[in-house]
């Protein structure tokens, strides 16, 4: 990492202070039926009830809050498939900062619409032919605005860690914790929280089977880059882990699992039937991995972070009916 300083749990605590009164303290749900089916006592941290419908608000608001006045005046630039986009747009509106977000043309329509509704200026690109980082860099050079990346940023990681911190503060120590994995911000922040509040807890990242760059990176001890994975988990269609999250992940993560698209759909249906909640495909990664490896975690106290619930109604219905894969 060279001279880059990694965030610590103290940064997570500071972020929690900034977020107080701005972010929701999301509910933690349980189900006797799911406990019996999974063979464990499972606590679901429901970030689908967070502002903008996803955990991303935590990191975005924290990062924008840390900007000096002169940077705020130039606005901010971000890139995202949807949840970080909405989060930056809303946080910017709340803090009086103009936000420009680079988003893929195939992002869910609801995420595009919400980002614009929150006041964000959306720049569309083709995720399979263009590079969003290069587009954002060009905009930053033109405007002088700072880039707020979706995961490779210490303040983003610290903000995301507040979700796991709330979970552990409320339910106490866990044996295992399952966290969705795209670029690594949520997993890295969760690792910081678990290391401080429940050091015996093993934390697992879960990513789409079609995009297992994180798993390969952990195995090889270096960041592995891949082509844009084709998966219904649009929030985890990343090509590589961020440098800041990776250093924390390789130091503290117990392992990284994967889940197939069909497993994600099964878990979307399961959560709708048992908990009566809507969770987007990416948000189901954690429960999908737990469900597929139930015997390994039998009898444990297990936490699962449901990262978000932003999925178009038509898409959601089609997936549950088996017509949208």
ABEGO torsion letter per residue (X at the ends): XEABBBBBAAAAAAAAAAABGABBBBBBBBBAAAAAAAGBBBBBBBAAABBGGBAAAAAAAAAAAABBAAAAAAEBBBBBAGAAAAAAAAAAAAAGBBBBBBBBAABBAAAAAAAAAAGBBBBBBBAAABBAAAAAAAAAAAAGBBBBBAABBAAAAAAAAAAAAAAAAAAEBBABBBBBBBAGAAAAAAAAAAAAABAABBBBBBBBAABAAAAAAAAAGBBBBBBBBBBABAAAABABBBAAAAAAAAAABABBBBBBAAAAAAAAAAAAAAAGBBBBAAAAAAAAAAAAAAAAABGBBBBBBBABABBBAAAAAAAAAGAAX
